[in-house]
Amino acid sequence: MPPAKKRPRAYDVTRTRTAVLAQFAHVRDAVRALTPEQLALPGLGEWTVRELAAHLPMTLERVSQAMEQPAPAGPRPETALLEWPFSTAGNAAGIAGLTREPAEARPDLDALYEETAARFAELVPADAGDRLVTTRSGAMRLGDFLVTRTVELVVHTDDLHRATGLDIPYDRQALAACTRLLADALADKAPGGSVEVRVPPFAVVQCIGGPKHTRGTPPNVVETDPLTWIRLATGRTEWAEALQAAQVSASGERADLAPLLPLMG
């Protein structure tokens, strides 16, 4: 019999919305300080830093646009929160193409960020978490879609940091939501109780079928910090690379997550 899946984690929509705006403000401050030379640097894949910076407002703008449209028909979401990380790979090509247009059309990045934050604050309520919205992955609950925005913002904040060297703050609630969603997605992808994955201080999950741990020290333990976990889950860092750099500790014969990573394309 396959292991039973746990009840999905609950997220407070008001706190998540606040975290999204806070992290976006941190990114805006960083982008405002970028020099023309920094904007021309390689950013992510084929994107320059300018293109990466222009992509980040799309994270919020997709929510604003969704709230301007009628709610999707049907009483239930098409995509659950834990399904979202696995749905992103198919959208990568389209997103890459759409990013270059705002980068070229909106040379004043600070004005773009100001307009995007204002629209989000006006159109996205803090008390409508169950309202369905249309996303690239299908209809989702607004509260769940906001949690996915913390992933997009935190991941691309890290991309911007690694491309420019700027130290950009992470809103604690945004970092926590991002870490927890990706940890829960791992447990959903490989249900079981033989391996405990610890990402202090935000998440502990059990995964991978086999003998279940019930008490004492688990025989198979993986532990890492939030940013390393996020880089592993999104393919920014390889499992072997993180192990070699001592960014991950893995003990036990089953504590090898390489076949399960990355979770997002």
C-alpha positions as a Markdown table, in Angstrom:
| # | Residue | x | y | z |
|---|---|---|---|---|
| 1 | Met | 0.0 | 0.0 | 0.0 |
| 2 | Pro | 1.4 | 3.4 | -0.9 |
| 3 | Pro | 2.1 | 5.8 | 2.0 |
| 4 | Ala | -0.8 | 8.2 | 2.7 |
| 5 | Lys | -0.2 | 11.8 | 1.7 |
| 6 | Lys | -0.3 | 14.4 | 4.5 |
| 7 | Arg | -2.8 | 17.2 | 4.5 |
| 8 | Pro | -1.4 | 20.2 | 2.5 |
| 9 | Arg | 0.2 | 22.9 | 4.6 |
| 10 | Ala | -1.9 | 26.0 | 5.1 |
| 11 | Tyr | -0.7 | 29.5 | 4.4 |
| 12 | Asp | -2.2 | 32.8 | 5.7 |
| 13 | Val | -3.1 | 34.8 | 2.6 |
| 14 | Thr | -2.6 | 38.2 | 4.4 |
| 15 | Arg | 0.9 | 37.3 | 5.5 |
| 16 | Thr | 1.8 | 35.9 | 2.1 |
| 17 | Arg | 0.5 | 39.0 | 0.3 |
| 18 | Thr | 2.6 | 41.2 | 2.7 |
| 19 | Ala | 5.6 | 39.0 | 2.1 |
| 20 | Val | 5.3 | 39.3 | -1.7 |
| 21 | Leu | 5.2 | 43.1 | -1.5 |
| 22 | Ala | 8.1 | 43.2 | 0.9 |
| 23 | Gln | 10.3 | 41.0 | -1.2 |
| 24 | Phe | 9.4 | 43.0 | -4.3 |
| 25 | Ala | 10.4 | 46.2 | -2.5 |
| 26 | His | 13.8 | 44.7 | -1.6 |
| 27 | Val | 14.4 | 43.8 | -5.3 |
| 28 | Arg | 13.3 | 47.3 | -6.4 |
| 29 | Asp | 15.8 | 48.9 | -4.1 |
| 30 | Ala | 18.5 | 46.7 | -5.5 |
| 31 | Val | 17.5 | 47.3 | -9.2 |
| 32 | Arg | 17.4 | 51.0 | -8.5 |
| 33 | Ala | 21.1 | 50.9 | -7.6 |
| 34 | Leu | 22.3 | 49.0 | -10.6 |
| 35 | Thr | 24.7 | 50.7 | -12.9 |
| 36 | Pro | 24.5 | 50.5 | -16.8 |
| 37 | Glu | 27.5 | 48.2 | -16.7 |
| 38 | Gln | 25.8 | 45.9 | -14.2 |
| 39 | Leu | 22.6 | 45.8 | -16.2 |
| 40 | Ala | 24.6 | 44.6 | -19.2 |
| 41 | Leu | 26.1 | 41.7 | -17.3 |
| 42 | Pro | 24.9 | 38.1 | -17.9 |
| 43 | Gly | 21.9 | 37.5 | -15.7 |
| 44 | Leu | 20.2 | 34.1 | -16.1 |
| 45 | Gly | 20.8 | 31.8 | -19.0 |
| 46 | Glu | 20.6 | 34.0 | -22.1 |
| 47 | Trp | 19.1 | 36.9 | -20.2 |
| 48 | Thr | 21.1 | 40.0 | -19.3 |
| 49 | Val | 20.7 | 41.5 | -15.8 |
| 50 | Arg | 18.4 | 44.1 | -17.4 |
| 51 | Glu | 16.2 | 41.3 | -18.8 |
| 52 | Leu | 16.2 | 39.5 | -15.4 |
| 53 | Ala | 15.3 | 42.7 | -13.6 |
| 54 | Ala | 12.5 | 43.4 | -16.2 |
| 55 | His | 11.2 | 39.8 | -15.7 |
| 56 | Leu | 10.7 | 40.2 | -11.9 |
| 57 | Pro | 7.7 | 42.6 | -12.1 |
| 58 | Met | 5.9 | 40.0 | -14.2 |
| 59 | Thr | 5.8 | 37.9 | -11.0 |
| 60 | Leu | 3.3 | 40.4 | -9.5 |
| 61 | Glu | 1.7 | 41.6 | -12.7 |
| 62 | Arg | 0.4 | 38.1 | -13.5 |
| 63 | Val | -1.6 | 38.2 | -10.3 |
| 64 | Ser | -3.0 | 41.7 | -11.0 |
| 65 | Gln | -4.0 | 40.7 | -14.5 |
| 66 | Ala | -5.7 | 37.6 | -13.2 |
| 67 | Met | -7.7 | 39.6 | -10.7 |
| 68 | Glu | -8.9 | 41.9 | -13.6 |
| 69 | Gln | -10.4 | 38.8 | -15.3 |
| 70 | Pro | -13.6 | 37.0 | -14.3 |
| 71 | Ala | -13.0 | 34.0 | -12.0 |
| 72 | Pro | -12.6 | 30.7 | -13.9 |
| 73 | Ala | -15.7 | 28.6 | -14.2 |
| 74 | Gly | -16.1 | 25.7 | -11.8 |
| 75 | Pro | -16.0 | 25.4 | -8.0 |
| 76 | Arg | -12.6 | 23.8 | -7.7 |
| 77 | Pro | -9.0 | 24.7 | -8.8 |
| 78 | Glu | -7.5 | 22.8 | -11.7 |
| 79 | Thr | -4.0 | 23.0 | -10.1 |
| 80 | Ala | -3.2 | 22.4 | -6.5 |
| 81 | Leu | -0.4 | 24.3 | -4.8 |
| 82 | Leu | 1.9 | 21.2 | -4.6 |
| 83 | Glu | 1.3 | 20.5 | -8.3 |
| 84 | Trp | 2.6 | 23.9 | -9.3 |
| 85 | Pro | 6.4 | 23.4 | -9.1 |
| 86 | Phe | 6.1 | 20.4 | -11.5 |
| 87 | Ser | 4.1 | 22.5 | -14.0 |
| 88 | Thr | 6.6 | 25.2 | -14.6 |
| 89 | Ala | 9.0 | 23.5 | -17.0 |
| 90 | Gly | 6.6 | 23.7 | -19.9 |
| 91 | Asn | 6.2 | 27.4 | -19.5 |
| 92 | Ala | 9.9 | 28.3 | -19.7 |
| 93 | Ala | 10.2 | 29.0 | -23.4 |
| 94 | Gly | 7.1 | 31.3 | -23.5 |
| 95 | Ile | 8.3 | 33.2 | -20.4 |
| 96 | Ala | 11.8 | 33.8 | -21.9 |
| 97 | Gly | 10.2 | 35.3 | -25.0 |
| 98 | Leu | 7.8 | 37.6 | -23.1 |
| 99 | Thr | 10.6 | 38.9 | -20.9 |
| 100 | Arg | 12.6 | 40.7 | -23.7 |
| 101 | Glu | 9.7 | 42.8 | -24.6 |
| 102 | Pro | 9.3 | 44.7 | -21.3 |
| 103 | Ala | 13.1 | 45.0 | -21.0 |
| 104 | Glu | 13.2 | 46.9 | -24.3 |
| 105 | Ala | 9.9 | 48.7 | -24.0 |
| 106 | Arg | 10.4 | 49.9 | -20.4 |
| 107 | Pro | 13.9 | 51.3 | -20.1 |
| 108 | Asp | 12.9 | 53.1 | -16.8 |
| 109 | Leu | 12.9 | 50.0 | -14.6 |
| 110 | Asp | 12.1 | 51.9 | -11.4 |
| 111 | Ala | 9.0 | 53.3 | -13.0 |
| 112 | Leu | 8.0 | 49.8 | -14.1 |
| 113 | Tyr | 8.5 | 48.5 | -10.5 |
| 114 | Glu | 6.5 | 51.4 | -9.0 |
| 115 | Glu | 3.6 | 50.9 | -11.4 |
| 116 | Thr | 3.6 | 47.1 | -10.9 |
| 117 | Ala | 3.6 | 47.4 | -7.1 |
| 118 | Ala | 0.8 | 50.0 | -7.1 |
| 119 | Arg | -1.4 | 47.9 | -9.4 |
| 120 | Phe | -0.9 | 44.8 | -7.2 |
| 121 | Ala | -1.7 | 46.7 | -4.0 |
| 122 | Glu | -4.9 | 48.0 | -5.6 |
| 123 | Leu | -6.2 | 44.9 | -7.4 |
| 124 | Val | -5.1 | 42.0 | -5.1 |
| 125 | Pro | -7.0 | 41.8 | -1.9 |
| 126 | Ala | -5.8 | 40.3 | 1.4 |
| 127 | Asp | -9.1 | 38.6 | 2.2 |
| 128 | Ala | -10.0 | 36.6 | -1.0 |
| 129 | Gly | -7.7 | 33.6 | -0.7 |
| 130 | Asp | -10.3 | 31.2 | -2.0 |
| 131 | Arg | -11.1 | 33.2 | -5.1 |
| 132 | Leu | -10.1 | 31.2 | -8.3 |
| 133 | Val | -7.7 | 32.9 | -10.7 |
| 134 | Thr | -6.4 | 31.8 | -14.1 |
| 135 | Thr | -2.7 | 31.1 | -14.2 |
| 136 | Arg | -0.4 | 29.5 | -16.8 |
| 137 | Ser | -0.7 | 26.2 | -14.9 |
| 138 | Gly | -4.5 | 26.3 | -14.8 |
| 139 | Ala | -7.0 | 27.7 | -12.3 |
| 140 | Met | -5.7 | 28.2 | -8.8 |
| 141 | Arg | -6.8 | 29.6 | -5.5 |
| 142 | Leu | -5.5 | 33.2 | -5.1 |
| 143 | Gly | -4.0 | 32.2 | -1.8 |
| 144 | Asp | -2.0 | 29.4 | -3.4 |
| 145 | Phe | -1.0 | 31.5 | -6.4 |
| 146 | Leu | 0.4 | 34.1 | -4.0 |
| 147 | Val | 2.6 | 31.4 | -2.4 |
| 148 | Thr | 4.0 | 30.6 | -5.8 |
| 149 | Arg | 4.9 | 34.3 | -6.2 |
| 150 | Thr | 7.2 | 34.0 | -3.1 |
| 151 | Val | 9.1 | 31.2 | -5.0 |
| 152 | Glu | 9.5 | 33.3 | -8.1 |
| 153 | Leu | 10.6 | 36.3 | -6.2 |
| 154 | Val | 13.0 | 34.5 | -3.9 |
| 155 | Val | 14.6 | 32.4 | -6.6 |
| 156 | His | 15.1 | 35.4 | -8.9 |
| 157 | Thr | 16.4 | 37.6 | -6.0 |
| 158 | Asp | 19.1 | 34.9 | -5.6 |
| 159 | Asp | 19.7 | 35.0 | -9.4 |
| 160 | Leu | 20.1 | 38.7 | -9.3 |
| 161 | His | 22.5 | 38.4 | -6.3 |
| 162 | Arg | 24.7 | 35.8 | -8.0 |
| 163 | Ala | 24.8 | 37.8 | -11.3 |
| 164 | Thr | 25.7 | 41.2 | -9.7 |
| 165 | Gly | 27.1 | 40.4 | -6.2 |
| 166 | Leu | 24.6 | 42.7 | -4.6 |
| 167 | Asp | 23.5 | 41.7 | -1.1 |
| 168 | Ile | 19.7 | 41.8 | -1.4 |
| 169 | Pro | 17.6 | 41.1 | 1.8 |
| 170 | Tyr | 15.1 | 38.3 | 2.0 |
| 171 | Asp | 11.8 | 38.9 | 3.6 |
| 172 | Arg | 11.6 | 36.1 | 6.3 |
| 173 | Gln | 8.1 | 35.2 | 5.5 |
| 174 | Ala | 8.7 | 35.0 | 1.7 |
| 175 | Leu | 11.8 | 32.9 | 2.3 |
| 176 | Ala | 9.9 | 30.6 | 4.6 |
| 177 | Ala | 7.0 | 30.1 | 2.2 |
| 178 | Cys | 9.3 | 29.4 | -0.7 |
| 179 | Thr | 11.4 | 26.9 | 1.3 |
| 180 | Arg | 8.3 | 25.1 | 2.7 |
| 181 | Leu | 6.6 | 24.8 | -0.7 |
| 182 | Leu | 9.6 | 23.3 | -2.3 |
| 183 | Ala | 10.2 | 20.9 | 0.6 |
| 184 | Asp | 6.6 | 19.8 | 0.6 |
| 185 | Ala | 6.8 | 19.3 | -3.2 |
| 186 | Leu | 9.7 | 16.9 | -2.6 |
| 187 | Ala | 7.6 | 14.9 | -0.1 |
| 188 | Asp | 4.7 | 14.9 | -2.5 |
| 189 | Lys | 6.9 | 13.7 | -5.4 |
| 190 | Ala | 8.5 | 10.9 | -3.4 |
| 191 | Pro | 6.1 | 10.0 | -0.5 |
| 192 | Gly | 7.4 | 7.9 | 2.3 |
| 193 | Gly | 9.1 | 8.1 | 5.7 |
| 194 | Ser | 12.6 | 6.7 | 5.2 |
| 195 | Val | 14.5 | 10.0 | 4.7 |
| 196 | Glu | 14.1 | 13.1 | 6.8 |
| 197 | Val | 15.0 | 16.4 | 5.0 |
| 198 | Arg | 15.7 | 19.3 | 7.3 |
| 199 | Val | 15.9 | 22.9 | 6.1 |
| 200 | Pro | 16.2 | 24.9 | 9.3 |
| 201 | Pro | 14.6 | 27.0 | 10.5 |
| 202 | Phe | 11.7 | 26.6 | 8.1 |
| 203 | Ala | 11.0 | 23.0 | 7.1 |
| 204 | Val | 11.3 | 19.4 | 8.0 |
| 205 | Val | 9.7 | 16.7 | 5.7 |
| 206 | Gln | 9.9 | 13.0 | 5.4 |
| 207 | Cys | 10.1 | 11.4 | 2.0 |
| 208 | Ile | 11.1 | 8.3 | 0.0 |
| 209 | Gly | 9.6 | 4.9 | 0.5 |
| 210 | Gly | 11.2 | 2.4 | 2.8 |
| 211 | Pro | 11.4 | 1.7 | 6.5 |
| 212 | Lys | 9.7 | 4.5 | 8.4 |
| 213 | His | 11.4 | 6.4 | 11.1 |
| 214 | Thr | 9.3 | 6.8 | 14.3 |
| 215 | Arg | 11.5 | 7.8 | 17.1 |
| 216 | Gly | 15.1 | 8.8 | 18.0 |
| 217 | Thr | 17.6 | 9.9 | 15.3 |
| 218 | Pro | 16.5 | 9.0 | 11.8 |
| 219 | Pro | 18.8 | 6.6 | 9.9 |
| 220 | Asn | 18.7 | 8.7 | 6.8 |
| 221 | Val | 19.0 | 12.5 | 7.1 |
| 222 | Val | 19.6 | 15.3 | 4.7 |
| 223 | Glu | 20.2 | 18.8 | 6.0 |
| 224 | Thr | 20.9 | 22.1 | 4.3 |
| 225 | Asp | 20.2 | 25.8 | 4.5 |
| 226 | Pro | 17.2 | 27.5 | 2.8 |
| 227 | Leu | 19.1 | 29.1 | -0.1 |
| 228 | Thr | 21.0 | 25.9 | -0.9 |
| 229 | Trp | 17.8 | 23.9 | -0.8 |
| 230 | Ile | 16.1 | 26.4 | -3.2 |
| 231 | Arg | 19.0 | 26.3 | -5.6 |
| 232 | Leu | 18.9 | 22.5 | -5.6 |
| 233 | Ala | 15.1 | 22.4 | -6.0 |
| 234 | Thr | 15.3 | 24.8 | -9.0 |
| 235 | Gly | 18.3 | 23.4 | -10.7 |
| 236 | Arg | 20.7 | 26.3 | -9.9 |
| 237 | Thr | 23.0 | 23.9 | -8.0 |
| 238 | Glu | 23.7 | 20.2 | -8.6 |
| 239 | Trp | 23.4 | 17.7 | -5.8 |
| 240 | Ala | 27.0 | 16.5 | -6.2 |
| 241 | Glu | 28.3 | 20.0 | -6.3 |
| 242 | Ala | 26.5 | 21.0 | -3.0 |
| 243 | Leu | 27.8 | 17.8 | -1.3 |
| 244 | Gln | 31.3 | 18.5 | -2.4 |
| 245 | Ala | 31.1 | 22.1 | -1.1 |
| 246 | Ala | 29.7 | 20.9 | 2.2 |
| 247 | Gln | 26.5 | 22.9 | 1.6 |
| 248 | Val | 24.5 | 19.7 | 2.2 |
| 249 | Ser | 25.0 | 17.0 | 4.8 |
| 250 | Ala | 23.6 | 13.6 | 3.9 |
| 251 | Ser | 23.8 | 10.5 | 6.1 |
| 252 | Gly | 22.4 | 7.1 | 5.5 |
| 253 | Glu | 22.2 | 4.8 | 2.5 |
| 254 | Arg | 19.0 | 6.3 | 1.2 |
| 255 | Ala | 19.9 | 9.9 | 1.7 |
| 256 | Asp | 20.6 | 10.6 | -2.0 |
| 257 | Leu | 18.2 | 13.1 | -3.5 |
| 258 | Ala | 20.0 | 13.4 | -6.8 |
| 259 | Pro | 17.4 | 11.3 | -8.7 |
| 260 | Leu | 14.6 | 13.6 | -7.5 |
| 261 | Leu | 16.2 | 16.9 | -8.3 |
| 262 | Pro | 15.5 | 19.5 | -9.6 |
| 263 | Leu | 11.8 | 19.8 | -8.8 |
| 264 | Met | 11.3 | 22.8 | -11.1 |
| 265 | Gly | 12.4 | 23.1 | -14.6 |
